[in-house]
Amino acid sequence: MVRCKSTTRLSSIKSPIILAQTDTTVGFLSQNSDKLYEIKSRETTKPFIKIFSDFESFKHSTCRVPSSQKSLVRRSKKTTFIVKNKAFRIAKNNLNSKILKDLSWHYSTSANKSGENFKREFCETKADIIVEDINGLHENSSSALIKINSKKRKKLR
């Protein structure tokens, strides 16, 4: 675990695991999905949510939203969408962290072992970087989950 004010020391960590309060709940964030699978002890057949920092980043990705659903995605808050078995969310980062601002996208998962609740001790041992504000880290409800295609949408959670 590294705690510092400067990000220059962190440049040697490739694809770090970041523990942070996301827009919905406490989460592990990384651009390396293999590390997240290992930490969570999760089946590799179950993909992670890809979070984009803004719409510009999302537009440059390979995810394509059907035209009939674009306004829904643009207006949504705290909502994860599934299109062709790819899950994504556009979430503005509320934390003033240079590390998170520099990432245009990252994989996200709740900060716990699969099927368990949040335990700070477990999370601190698994994270390379912890980003925390004055409010601390706390479990909230997860995002809404909607599967969409060109004709319909189905709320899964």
C-alpha positions as CSV (number, residue, x, y, z in Angstrom):
1,M,0.0,0.0,0.0
2,V,1.3,3.4,-1.0
3,R,0.2,6.7,0.6
4,C,1.7,9.8,-0.9
5,K,0.8,13.2,-2.3
6,S,2.9,12.8,-5.5
7,T,2.0,10.4,-8.3
8,T,5.6,10.2,-9.6
9,R,6.5,7.4,-7.2
10,L,3.5,5.4,-8.4
11,S,4.6,5.4,-12.1
12,S,6.6,2.2,-11.5
13,I,3.4,0.2,-10.6
14,K,1.9,-1.2,-13.8
15,S,-1.9,-1.4,-13.8
16,P,-2.3,-0.8,-10.0
17,I,-5.3,-2.0,-8.0
18,I,-7.0,1.1,-6.7
19,L,-9.4,1.0,-3.7
20,A,-11.7,3.9,-3.9
21,Q,-15.2,5.1,-3.2
22,T,-17.0,5.0,-6.5
23,D,-20.2,6.8,-7.5
24,T,-22.1,3.8,-6.0
25,T,-20.1,1.8,-3.5
26,V,-16.5,1.0,-2.5
27,G,-14.7,-0.6,-5.4
28,F,-11.5,-2.1,-6.7
29,L,-10.5,-0.3,-9.9
30,S,-7.9,-1.4,-12.4
31,Q,-7.1,-1.6,-16.1
32,N,-5.9,-5.2,-15.5
33,S,-8.8,-7.6,-15.3
34,D,-6.6,-10.6,-14.5
35,K,-5.5,-9.0,-11.2
36,L,-9.1,-8.3,-10.3
37,Y,-10.1,-11.9,-11.0
38,E,-7.3,-13.1,-8.7
39,I,-8.3,-10.8,-5.9
40,K,-12.0,-11.5,-6.0
41,S,-11.5,-15.3,-6.5
42,R,-14.1,-14.9,-9.3
43,E,-14.9,-17.1,-12.3
44,T,-13.3,-15.7,-15.4
45,T,-16.5,-16.3,-17.3
46,K,-18.1,-13.4,-15.4
47,P,-16.8,-10.1,-16.9
48,F,-16.2,-6.8,-15.0
49,I,-17.9,-3.5,-15.6
50,K,-15.9,-1.1,-17.6
51,I,-16.3,2.4,-16.2
52,F,-15.6,5.4,-18.4
53,S,-14.7,8.8,-16.9
54,D,-16.7,10.8,-19.5
55,F,-18.6,10.5,-22.8
56,E,-15.6,11.4,-24.9
57,S,-13.8,8.3,-23.6
58,F,-16.8,6.2,-24.1
59,K,-17.3,7.3,-27.7
60,H,-13.7,6.2,-28.5
61,S,-14.3,2.7,-27.1
62,T,-15.6,-0.4,-28.9
63,C,-18.9,-0.4,-27.1
64,R,-21.7,0.7,-29.4
65,V,-25.1,1.7,-28.1
66,P,-28.2,1.2,-30.3
67,S,-29.5,4.6,-31.6
68,S,-32.9,4.1,-29.9
69,Q,-31.2,3.8,-26.5
70,K,-28.6,6.6,-26.7
71,S,-30.6,9.2,-24.8
72,L,-31.2,6.7,-22.0
73,V,-27.4,6.1,-21.6
74,R,-26.6,9.8,-21.9
75,R,-29.1,10.8,-19.1
76,S,-28.5,8.0,-16.7
77,K,-26.8,8.2,-13.3
78,K,-25.6,5.3,-11.3
79,T,-26.7,2.9,-14.0
80,T,-24.7,0.1,-15.6
81,F,-25.7,-1.0,-19.1
82,I,-25.2,-4.4,-20.8
83,V,-25.0,-4.4,-24.6
84,K,-24.0,-7.6,-26.3
85,N,-22.7,-9.1,-23.1
86,K,-20.4,-6.1,-22.4
87,A,-21.2,-4.1,-19.2
88,F,-20.3,-0.4,-19.0
89,R,-21.1,2.7,-17.0
90,I,-20.2,6.4,-17.5
91,A,-19.4,7.8,-14.1
92,K,-17.9,11.1,-13.2
93,N,-15.3,10.8,-10.5
94,N,-16.1,13.0,-7.5
95,L,-12.7,12.4,-5.8
96,N,-10.0,15.0,-6.5
97,S,-7.5,12.3,-7.3
98,K,-4.9,12.8,-10.0
99,I,-4.5,9.0,-10.3
100,L,-8.2,8.6,-11.1
101,K,-8.4,11.7,-13.3
102,D,-5.6,10.3,-15.6
103,L,-7.6,7.1,-16.3
104,S,-10.1,7.5,-19.1
105,W,-11.5,4.0,-18.3
106,H,-11.0,1.2,-15.8
107,Y,-12.6,-2.1,-14.8
108,S,-14.6,-1.9,-11.6
109,T,-15.9,-4.4,-9.1
110,S,-17.1,-4.2,-5.5
111,A,-14.3,-4.3,-2.9
112,N,-14.9,-7.7,-1.3
113,K,-14.5,-11.4,-2.0
114,S,-17.2,-12.8,-4.3
115,G,-20.4,-13.2,-2.4
116,E,-19.1,-11.4,0.8
117,N,-19.6,-8.0,2.4
118,F,-17.0,-5.2,2.5
119,K,-14.1,-5.8,4.9
120,R,-11.6,-2.9,5.1
121,E,-8.7,-5.1,6.3
122,F,-9.1,-7.5,3.3
123,C,-9.3,-4.5,0.9
124,E,-6.3,-2.7,2.3
125,T,-4.1,-5.8,1.9
126,K,-5.2,-6.3,-1.8
127,A,-5.0,-2.7,-3.0
128,D,-1.8,-1.1,-4.3
129,I,-3.3,2.4,-3.9
130,I,-6.0,3.6,-1.6
131,V,-7.9,6.8,-2.6
132,E,-10.0,8.1,0.3
133,D,-11.6,11.5,1.1
134,I,-12.8,12.9,4.4
135,N,-16.0,10.8,4.2
136,G,-14.0,7.5,4.2
137,L,-15.0,4.3,2.5
138,H,-18.5,3.0,3.0
139,E,-20.8,0.5,1.3
140,N,-23.8,1.9,-0.5
141,S,-26.2,0.2,-2.8
142,S,-24.9,-1.0,-6.2
143,S,-25.8,0.6,-9.5
144,A,-29.0,-0.3,-11.4
145,L,-28.3,-2.9,-14.1
146,I,-30.1,-2.6,-17.5
147,K,-29.7,-4.9,-20.5
148,I,-30.4,-3.0,-23.7
149,N,-30.7,-3.8,-27.4
150,S,-32.1,-2.0,-30.4
151,K,-35.7,-2.9,-29.5
152,K,-36.1,-3.1,-25.8
153,R,-34.5,-2.8,-22.4
154,K,-34.7,-5.1,-19.4
155,K,-33.9,-4.1,-15.8
156,L,-31.9,-6.8,-14.2
157,R,-31.1,-5.1,-10.8
